[in-house]
Amino acid sequence: MADSEPATQTPLRTLIVDDEPLAVERTQVICVELDAIRVVGTASDGAAALRLAEKLAPDLVLLDMTMPELDGLGVARQLAEYETPPAVIFVTAHDHFAVEAFDLEAIDYVLKPVSADRLSRAIARAVARRGDRATQTSEWLDELWVPHRSELLRIAVNEVHRIDAERDYVRLHVAAPGEEGAESGDGGRTYLLLQTIAGLEARLDPDKFIRIHRSTILRRDNIRGLRHDGLGVWSAELMNGEALRIGRTYLSKVKKMAGR
């Protein structure tokens, strides 16, 4: 007997939230062409969005970030407390809320003006994650968003092999080549993210990453070995042959990782 074709998934019930009428209209026009979703309502402010979310129980919320009184972040925080929270895609003209967005486990972060192709890709991610509620989730980050041209790129945390602090930013060294436009790094590419190294360290799985210096975090499997340079100074030798000095504050933790 031939295998039957997979059943067509029910479109995601979608709520659009934006205080700009033209933005709502533009988003609706794009959504009409997408079979994966069905718009069930629109709201022009955060309070109205929450009232409609309670009534309509949407699967997905396309949420503007900057609105008067209750902004998108505030709405997302309250939606996250629902027994069955909807997926959230932030739609905004500003790229500097990305850190807060991934802290709230948003599906995506789309910059205005919204293009049909970009929104379609974001919604495809929401569809792909539809069944994830049944799987066990981790408290640790598994992806990061970095500004790039007119959008934000998603970088899998497992692709990051080194993180360096640069004032209020961190530089992510990515093992595999990324998209054009990032700065070239040794063995991959690098991206700047507006985030403190301490804040990012707290969200990374300590079984996979270790901080060796106040300015450096390494993925553990990027460390080939430890080298004693004399006078109590130690360095971590990386897979590419580079050696990075280990800060005294972090030396005992790094040695413990090596079983010393």
N, C-alpha and C positions, 0 to 999 in steps of 0.2 A: 504493500500500500504506500502511495506517495505521501511524503510529509505534508501536512497542511500548512498553509501560509500563516505567519504569526498574526495574531489579532491586532487591528489598528488601535493604537493607544487613544484614550479619551483626551481631547485637547485640555490643556491647563486652563482652568478658570482664572482669569487675569484681571487685576485691578490696577488702573493707571492713576497715579497720584502726582500732580504737578500744579503749581499755582499760576502757571502761565497758560492761558487758554490756547494759544497758538501751538505750544509745545504738546499739549494734550491732543489737539487735533492732528498734529504731525504723527505722533505716536500711534494714534488710532488708525490712520491711513496705512501705516506700515504693518500694523498688526492684522488688518483685514486680509492681507496677502499671505499670512503665515498660518498654515493648517494646524500647527502644534499648539496654538493657543486660541482662546475665545474670550474676548473682553466682556466682563460682566458688570463693570461699573467704572466710574471715574470720580476722583475727588480733587478739590482744589486747595485743601489744607490738611494738616496733620490730624486734627481732631475729627474731621469728616472721614478721613481715611480709616481711622480706628473704628468709627461707628459702622462704616460699610464693611470692614473686614469682619466684624462681629456678626453682621447680618448675612453676608454673602459667602463667608468661609472660602476665600480664594485660594487657589494653589500657588499663585505667583503674584507678586506685587512689583510693578515697575515704579520705582520710588524716586522722586526728585529729592536732592540732598538739601538744598537751601530753600526753606519756606518760612514765612513769618510765624512767630510764636513756637509751635511744635515743629521742629525741622525733621528731615528725613532720618537722621540718626536716632532721634527720640522716638519716632514712629517704629523704626526697626527694633529698638530695644523692647518696646512694649509688645510688638508682634512675636518676638522671640519667646515671650513668656506664655504664649498660647499653648494649650495642650497639644494641638497639631499646628505648629507655626507654618505660615506660607513661606515659600522660597522668596528671596528678595534680590532684585537687580536694581542697583542704584543707577539713576540717570541724572547726570549733573554737568554743569559747565566748568567745574573745578576739579583739578586732579589731586589736591592736597588733603583730601579726606580718605585716601586709599587705606591708610593704616587703620583708621577707625572702622572702615568698611570690612576689612578682612577679620578684624577682631569680632565683628558681629556675624561672621560666617556667611556673608552675602555671596550669592552665586557669581555675580559679576559686577563690574563698575564701568558703565558706558558713558563716554563723554559726549556732550552736545557740541555741535548739531548732530543728532542721531542719524546714522545711515541705516538703510534697510539691511545691508549685509552685516554690519556690526551687531545690530539688535538681533538678527536672526541667529548669529553665532552664540550670543549670550543666552537666548532662549533654548537653543539646542543643548547647552550645558545644563539648564534647568530640567529639561526633559530627561537627560542622561542621569541626573541625580534623583529623579523622582522616587526610585526604589531604595535610596540610600537610608531612609528613615529606619528601615528594618535592620541595617547593619550597624555594628558597633562603631562608634565614633571615637576619635582620639582627642585628648586635650591639647595635643601639640599641633603646630602649624604644619600643613602639608603643601602649601603654596603661598606665593607672594605676588603682589601686583606692583609693577614698576612703570612709571611714566615713560612713554615712548611716542614721540610725534603727537598725533591727535588722539591717542588712546592709551590704555594701560595694558602691558603685556603680563600674562600669567607665567610665573616661573615656579616650577616644581621645586620644593625645598630639597628633594633628593638630588637635584642637579647642581646645587650650590656646594662648592667644596671649600670655600674660604670667604670670610666676611671681615672687612676692615672698617674701623671707625674713621669718619672724616667729619669732624665737628658734629653738627646736628644730623648728619647723614650716615648711612653705612653703604659701603661698596660691596656688592655681591659678585663674587667670581663664579661664573657658571661653567660647568665642565664641558657641556656641549655648545657648539656655536648657536647663538641666538639670531634674532632677526637683524637685518642691516640697520645701522645707526647706533648701536651700542659700541662702547669703546672696546678695542681688542685687549684681551688679557692673555696671560700665559696659559695655553691649553684650553682656551675658550673665549668668553666675552665677559665684560663687566657692566653692571648697572648700578646707578645710584638710587637709593631709596631714602625718603625722609623719615628717619626712625633712629632712635638712640640704640647703641649696641647693647646696653643693659636691658632695654625694653624688648629688643628682639631675642636676646639670650633667654629671657624668661619664658618665651613662647616656643623655643626649640627643644626637641626631644634630647635630653641629656645622654641617652644611650647612643645617639648618632652624632652629636656635636659637643665640642668641649672648648671652653675659652682658655687660651694659653697666655693671654696678655690683655691689658686693659683696652687695647686697640684691635685685638684679633680673636676671632672664633674660627675653629677648623672643624670640618667634618672628620670624624674619627678615622674613617677608612682612607683618608687622604694623608695620614701620618705614617711614614715608613718606619720611623724609629726615633729614638731620643739620643742626643749627643752631649756629653759633658765637655764643656769648653774650658774648664779649670776655674778655680776661685769661686766655686758654687754656682757658676753660670751654665745653664743648660739651653739647648736648642732643640726644636722639633724639625726633623728632616721630612720633607714632603715627597710625594711620589715623583714629582718632576725634578727632584734633586735640590730644590731650594731649601735653605735652612732659616727658620724664624726663631728668634730668641724667645724664651719662655719667661714671663714676668715672675718675680719671686713670690708674689701673692698667689699665683696659680700653680706654682711648681709642685706642691704636694699633691694636688688633685690630678695633675698630669702624670706624675709618677705612680699614683695609685691606679690609674687607668692601665699603666704598663705593668702592674703587679709588683712594683718596687716600693 
